[in-house]
Amino acid sequence: PEGEHVAALTDALARVQPTTPDLARLRQAAARGLCEAGVRAGGHGAREAALAFHRRAAALSTAEPCAREGIARFSGPSPAPAARLEVEPAPVAGTEVVLVVRGVQVAPGAAPRFEVVRVDRRVVRRVEASPGPEEGTWTAAFTFSASGSHDVRFVTGPDRGRIDASAVVEVGRAPRLPSRPEAPPVTTLGASAPSAPVAPRTATSTQAWPSAPTAPAAPSFVEPARAEAPTVAPLVAPAARPPVTPTAPGSVLPLPGMPAVRVPAPRAVPVPTAPSLRLPDPPPPPTPWVSGAP
């Protein structure tokens, strides 16, 4: 059966490593799963199966509160067959619904209320019940904060009072909101991209079909004026100068505003001549030596 293989595995682990912290964690996780199965079985009227699931959970983990609560709940007397608990409309997380129980007779001063417990959690949320439009009907507005399996009970009396009706409710997920459209991209010229075309409306006798969206006009570009090349005056060749003629020696130069100047005659400069080069005479030959001469 479910849960016994977890007990066998944890018992074998305890013999090898008795101080490991994983033993309690594994047993508590398995006990919660058995409690969830027991609550679902009890919601479908199988109280004996629900009690068996909770007893197995208590055998795995005695510290698990859901096991003790389930044993106390399903060991007691069954609620009245006529009691029926419903949720209107289909519950969705984050949306307000109405908890309704029918066919329950509540004694004066019994303080009727609804208790909502998420199967895999320990938090109990309570909401006061009000008499409905029909006799034996009690209602309350409630909002499920999360999706998943929830155990909804109609309880009368003081704390841990009698459970007159219960049901397991499956709460759906809230629909995702549409994402916000992104802003249109900006082009390099600084203009925004064209917006999406508007869907045409239904034409009537007094309303014409909208015209098709037109594409935005292309930005106009004005070509800048070209700079004109500066004008350059043509080059004029200078006038030819008159040839310079040498002045003859002894002539007079007429200068305006000045006395006449006579050009002196050039003086003759003697040109040095190189002296004649003559080699010295060679020395006379030596006198030969004669034997017996003084």
Buried (B, 14 or more C-beta within 10 A) or exposed (E): EEBEEBBEBBEEBEEEEEEEEEBEEBBBBBBBBBBBBBBBBBBEEBBEBBBBBBBBBBBBBEEBEBBBBBBEBBEEEEBEEEBBBBBEEEBBBBBEBBBBBBBBEBEEEBEBBBBBBBBBEEEEBBBEBEEBEEEBBBBBEBBBEEBBBBBBBBBBBEEEBEBBBBBBBEBEEEEEEEEEEEEEEEEEEEEEEEEEEEEEEEEEEEEEEEEEEEEEEEEEEEEEEEEEEEEEEEEEEEEEEEEEEEEEEEEEEEEEEEEEEEEEEEEEEEEEEEEEEEEEEEEEEEEEEEEEEE
